[in-house]
Each structure stands twice: as C-alpha cells, then as structure tokens.
Amino acid sequence: MINETASFFEKCAKDIGLSIKIPRPSKATKITCATINGVAGTSLVVAGIAVSSKTLVVLGTLGLAGATALALDK
C-alpha cells in the first residue's frame, strides 16, 4: 500500500514536470513504527478512559488503526 501510494505521487509529480523520489521504508522500519504506534495508541486509549476524555480515546484508536495498517502492509 505504501509503495503504491508513493508511486502514484511520483507519477503525478512527473506529469507536472517535477522529479521526486519518495523513500520506501524497509520491513524493519515498518515493524518498529507499528510497534511504537501500537504502544502509543494503547497508552492514549487507557489514559482517555482513565480521565474520561473522548479526544484521547479517539487519538488512541487512530494510533492503533495506523499500527494495524502498517502491520498488514505487505
């Protein structure tokens, strides 16, 4: 998914005359980022529940969704 998105934007830039190269993360980088997003998301959800903050729960849920997306990206 990340590679397809990067390729799409590189093609769009090429069509308008720009030359860009978007770096692709390695598998180890994706795993590290997914782990950090998971820990941060879980922490935000727990903190949001502890202090009754819907905003923290939503941010935590978004972090967990991002971690899941990274973990599932092949």
Residue pairs with C-beta under 8 A, 6 or more apart in sequence:
1 69
1 73
2 24
2 25
2 30
2 73
3 24
6 22
6 24
9 20
9 22
10 20
10 21
10 22
13 19
13 20
25 33
30 70
30 71
30 73
31 71
33 67
33 70
34 67
34 68
34 70
34 71
35 67
37 63
37 64
37 66
37 67
37 70
38 63
38 64
38 67
40 60
40 63
41 59
41 60
41 61
41 62
41 63
41 64
41 65
41 66
41 67
42 60
42 63
42 64
43 60
44 56
44 57
44 59
44 60
44 63
45 56
45 57
45 60
45 61
45 64
46 60
47 53
47 56
47 60
48 54
48 55
48 56
48 57
48 58
48 59
48 60
49 57
